Amino acid sequence: MNQAIQFPDRENWDEIRQTVCFPVMVNGFQLTCAITRNVLYQRFGEGEPLDIFRANRWDLEDQAQELIEAHKEDDQGWVWLS
């Protein structure tokens, strides 16, 4: 694991975006990672989005790390998982 990329356990549900958002610290700077409810459902089945995220945290954090290392942040510094 790259020690410069850390995922604190502070995910939250964004009702407006219908998205689970979770912070990541990259070399001391905070970015936001996000995955929509629809993508969670497509990948893991339906249920409570935060519960689905928590049950699949390791896989989602691995994907986020790959996207961060590939510099796939959007203009607002968000990393969107698909």
C-alpha positions in Angstrom: 0.0 0.0 0.0 1.2 3.5 -0.8 1.7 5.3 2.5 1.2 8.6 0.7 -2.5 7.7 0.0 -4.7 7.2 3.1 -8.4 6.6 3.3 -10.0 7.7 6.6 -13.2 6.0 7.6 -15.4 9.1 7.1 -17.7 8.2 4.2 -21.0 9.9 3.9 -24.2 9.9 1.8 -24.8 12.9 -0.4 -28.5 13.0 -1.0 -28.4 15.6 -3.7 -25.9 13.8 -5.8 -27.2 10.3 -4.8 -23.6 9.4 -4.1 -21.4 7.9 -1.4 -18.5 10.3 -0.9 -15.3 9.4 1.0 -12.2 11.5 1.7 -8.6 10.5 0.8 -5.4 12.1 1.9 -2.8 12.2 -0.9 0.6 13.5 0.2 -1.2 15.6 2.9 -3.8 17.0 0.6 -7.5 16.0 0.8 -9.4 14.8 -2.2 -12.9 13.5 -2.4 -13.7 10.2 -4.0 -17.3 9.3 -4.9 -19.4 6.6 -6.3 -23.1 6.9 -7.3 -25.8 4.8 -5.9 -26.5 3.4 -9.4 -22.9 2.3 -9.9 -23.0 0.6 -6.5 -26.2 -1.2 -7.4 -24.8 -2.3 -10.8 -21.6 -3.6 -9.2 -22.8 -5.1 -5.9 -26.6 -5.3 -5.9 -29.2 -3.2 -4.3 -29.4 -2.1 -0.6 -28.5 0.8 1.6 -25.6 2.6 -0.3 -23.5 3.2 2.8 -23.8 -0.5 3.8 -22.8 -1.6 0.3 -19.9 0.8 0.4 -18.7 -0.5 3.8 -19.0 -4.1 2.7 -16.9 -3.5 -0.4 -14.6 -0.8 1.0 -11.3 -2.5 0.2 -12.1 -3.0 -3.5 -13.4 0.5 -3.8 -10.4 2.0 -2.1 -8.1 0.0 -4.4 -9.9 1.3 -7.5 -9.8 4.9 -6.1 -6.0 4.5 -5.5 -5.5 3.4 -9.1 -7.5 6.4 -10.4 -5.6 8.8 -8.1 -2.2 7.4 -9.2 -3.4 7.9 -12.8 -4.3 11.5 -12.0 -8.0 11.0 -12.9 -9.4 13.8 -10.7 -12.0 16.1 -12.2 -11.8 19.9 -12.3 -13.0 20.1 -8.7 -10.5 17.5 -7.4 -13.1 14.7 -7.2 -12.3 11.1 -8.1 -15.4 9.3 -9.5 -15.5 5.5 -9.4 -17.3 3.7 -12.2 
